[in-house]
Every structure is written in C-alpha cells, then in structure tokens.
C-alpha cells in the first residue's frame, strides 16, 4: 500500500520508553503510530528510550501500521543520533518537532537514506506561516498539527469550536493538499470526554483533515469512525458513479441524481471515497 492510498484516520502517540505500551501497540486497530522520543520522554531517559524503541522496531510485529518516530529536535543533544538510528532501521517516517521552515527539513534529510520520509510537526507561528515551503521540502511525507504548542505560542483561549486555531489548521491543510501529502489534526486532551472527541473529529473531517492524532487507545474507535466513509457516503458514491456512467453512455456530460447535478468532479470524489474504503478494508483485513 502506497502512502497516497493509505488511511490515516487514527494516529496514536506511544512513548518510546515504555516497553509495555510498545508491545500493546502491536494489537491496536490504529492506522498509524507515532513512537515518541520527544515530549513523552524525560531528558535522563532519552538514550534508553531510543534503544528500547529501536529494539522494538527491529522485532517487528506492527503489521501494516504506518510507523513514525518523533525524534528530538536538532537543537538538542539527541536529535542527530535519533535521525541516524531510525534511518538505519528503515522506519516509514521520522517526525520533526517544531519545524519552522524548509531548512529544518533539509538539514534532517541529510541523515536519511532509503525511503524514510520526513513528517513535520506544525506547531509554531513561524512554521504555520511557512507551511507551503515546508510542504515542498525534500522527503516531506506529511503534516501533524501540534495544536497544544501552537495555542501556547498564540496565547489564545481554548474553545470547543477551536476558532482561534482555524487559520493555522486551514493554512496547513491547503499547503498539504498542494503537494498531496496527509495532514493530521492535533490531539484532543480530555481523553475521557467521548462526545467532545467525537465533535472535534467531525470538525476535523469537515475541514478535510486525513485523521486525528490520539493520546489514548480508547480514542481509536471514535477517530476511525469519524474519518472513514459512512455507509450513506459509500452508497451515494456508488449511485453517483452509476448515474454518471449511464448519462455518458447516452451522450450526456452530466447526470442528475436525487435532484442534484453529478459532474466529473463529483465522480472523482466518489471514486476516492470507495478507494479509501478499500484501503481501510485492506489495512484491517
């Protein structure tokens, strides 16, 4: 499965220093895992965590899950060694924290070989303003919204509608879409609040986000449901394709379904919806 076809409905953070969590992650119904060596690991555990995670990835068992390692920043004593370690392990991707510009990505790319991609944490005001350039940087594979850090730097209030963050979310999404890379929404902190999580997932899906970063396994099912096609959407997609193909067979350029025009662009969206469900079925099956 190529990254272009791959679903990223649920992207779970796992501390790289916790062997039990690393083991459990092999059984979770999550599309992607971010193995975290940065925020989730204290300074005195950084090297131990790197070694623990490297051994877990060597052992394998993560199946078709997309494995991303969030390394420490280039301005820390551990960043360069993190990059070298997980490039050698041919990890699917490394995730750079606090990316401010394309030069940060280019510097990290020098450490990488093979097909290891770079993902960017979009969590600083400077990074948001440079989103388009970052998206075009070498090896760029995806954006992860760091809404907690961004909110701190913006000094904005926390609101259920996330209005203060909307410009940043949409700016990054636009940049990601230009180069056709995934853009994954930030975490929802109140992991026991299922209704709040569901509402924020639905908002992210409405915006066009590919999925949600998660901080607890209990959040996976809600994210998977919110960012996957519904039965109604699948049925509509099939009917749109059938109606359009019938219209074309009669020499017409558009179709009418349920009182609405169906054009090429609607059929493209319909086919993408069905392809996404096929990819989800392949991942889960």
N, C-alpha and C positions, 0 to 999 in steps of 0.2 A: 504494500500500500504506500503510495507516494504521499508526501505532506499535503499536496494540493487536494487529495481525496480524503485525507484523514480528518475525522471529527475531533474537536477539542472542547466538547461540551463541559467536561469536568476536569479540572487541572488541580491536583491536590498537592499541597506543600507537605513534605515529610522531612523531619530533622535528620541530617546525615549522621548524627552522633548517636542515634537510638536504634540499636540492633533489633529490638522487638518491633518497632514501627517499620523498619526496613523489611522485616520478614512479613508482617501483616499486609504490607502494600502489594505483595505478590498475589494476593487473593481478592483485592478490592475491585469492584466494577467501575473503574475510573479510566477515562480516556488517556490521560497523561499524568505524569508525576513530576513535580519539581523537588528534587532532592536538595535540601537547603543546607549550605555551609556558611551562610552569612548571618542573618538575623537570629536564626534558631540555635546558633552555637556560640557559646561564650569564648572569649579570647584564649583561655587556657586549655580549651578542648579542640581548637581548630585543627591541629595536625592529627590528633587522634581521630577526629571526625572524618577527615579526608581519607585516612587509611581504612577506617571502618566502612565508609561508603564505597571506596574502590574495591574492597573485597566482596561486598555485596553485589556490585555490578559485574564483577568477574564471575561470580557464582551464577548469575542469570536468574531466570525464573520469572521475569517480569512480562513475558509474553509479548503481545502486540502493543502494550502500553508505550507511549512516546516518553522516553526518559530524558529529562532535562536536569542539569546540575546548576544550581545557582552558586556561582563562585564568589569569593570575596573580591572586593574592589582592587583595582590596580594600585591604589594608594595605600594598600595595607601590606604587611609582611607576607601574606599568604596568597595573594591573588595570582601572581605569576606561576607559582608551583601548582595551584589548583588547576589552572588552564592546561599546563603541561601534562598533569596527571590524567585528566579526563579526556584530553585529546588523544592520548596514547591508548585509552580504553575504547575509543571509537564510540563515545556517548552520542546519542542522537543530537543533542544540543547542549551548549552551555549558556547560562543566563547571566548577563552582566548587570550588576546593580547600578542604579543612579547614572544612567547613560545621559550625558549632556550634549553630545554631538557625535558626528560620524567618525571623528578622530579617535574617540574612545573605542569604537568598534574595530577600526582599522588596526589599532595597537594590539587588541586582543587576537585578531585574526592571524597575526604573525606567529602565534604559538600553536596554531591549529593545523592539522593535516587531515587527509581523507575527506569524508563528507560531513564532519561535525559542523553543525550550523551554530550561529550566534543568535540568541534572543536578547532583547533589550527590556530592562525594567524602565518603564516610562513613569517617573515619579518625581521629577524636578521641574520647576518652571522653565529652566533653560532647555531641558530635554523636550518638553512639550513644544516650545517654540521652534525647535529644530527637528521635529518629527519627520518631515518629508525627507530631509537629508539623511537622517538616521535610517529610514526605511530603505534607502538606496545604498547603504554601506555594504562592504564585502561580507559575504556569508550570512547576511541578515535573514533570519528564518521566522521571526515573529515578535510581536509586542506583548508584554504583560503590564497591565495598568497597576501601578503602585499607589493606590488611592489614599492610603493612610499617610505615607510620607508626603504626598502632594498636598493633602489637606493641611498638614502641619506647616509646610512652607507657605501656603497661601493664607494661612491664618483665617480660614473660613469656618463657618459653623457646620456642624453635622445636621443634615436634614434628610428625611426619608426620601424626598424626591431628588436628592443629590444635585440640585440646581447649581450650587457653586462650582461643581466639578464638570458640568456638562460641556463647556467649551473644550476642556482638556480631553475628555473622552471622545468627543466627535472629531477633534483635530487629529488625534492618533488613529482613529478609525479611518478617516479619509486618507491619511498617509499610507496606512497598511493596504488599503484597497487599491491604491495606485499601482503597487508592485505585487499585489495578490499574495500577501502573507497574512497569517492569522493575527487577530487582535483579541486578547482575552481580558475580560473585565476583572476589576480588583476584588478583594475579599470582602465578605460580609462578616463583621466581627462578632455579632451576637449569635453564635452558632446554635444556641438552644431555641432561637426565635425562628421557627419554620416558616411562619407566614411572612415575616419580614424578609427572609431569604428568598422566598418564592416571588415576592413582589419585586425585589431588586434584580433577580434573574430575569423576570419577564421584562423589566425595563431595559436591561442589557440586551436581551434578544430583540426587543422592538428597535433599539438603536442600530442593531446589526452586528453586535459582538458575536464572536465564534463560541464563546463559553465563559465559564466563571472560574476564577481561582478560589480554592477552598482551603479551610484551615482544620477541618474535622471530617472524618469519614461519614458522619451522619448527614452531611450536606450533599453527598454524591447523588442520591436518587433524585432530589429536587432539581439539581442542576442538569442532570441528564434528561429529565422530562422537559424542562423549560427550553433547552437549546436543541432538542431533537424535534423532527417534524411530528405533528399530531396526526391522528388518523384522518381528521377532517381535511388537513392540508394535503395529505397524501392522496386522498380520494379526489380532491379538487384538481390536483396536479394531473392525475390520470385523465380526468374528464376534459381538462383544458387541452391536453395533447391530442386526445381523440377527436375533439371538436375541430381543432385547427387542422389536423391531418385530413379530416373529412372535407373541410372547406377548401383546402388546397387541391384535393382531388377533383373538386368541382370548378377549378379555375379561379377561386377567390383568394384574396390576400389576407383576409381577416375572417374570424369566426365570431359568432355570438353565442354565449353560454350564460344561462340564467339572467338574461337581460344585460349582460356586460360584454364589451368587446374583448376578444382574445387575439393578440398580435404575436409576432415573433418574440418580442421581449418577454411576454408572459410565458410563452412556451419554454424559453431558455431558463427562466426561473423555475418552472415546473420540473424540467429535467434535472436541474441541480438539486431540487428537493428530493426527487426519487433517488438520485445518485448518493445523496447524503445518507438516506435511509439504508441503501445497500451497503455503504461503508460502515455504518453503525452495526448492521447485522453481521458483517464480516468480522468486525472487531469483537463483538460479543459472542460470536459463534465459534 
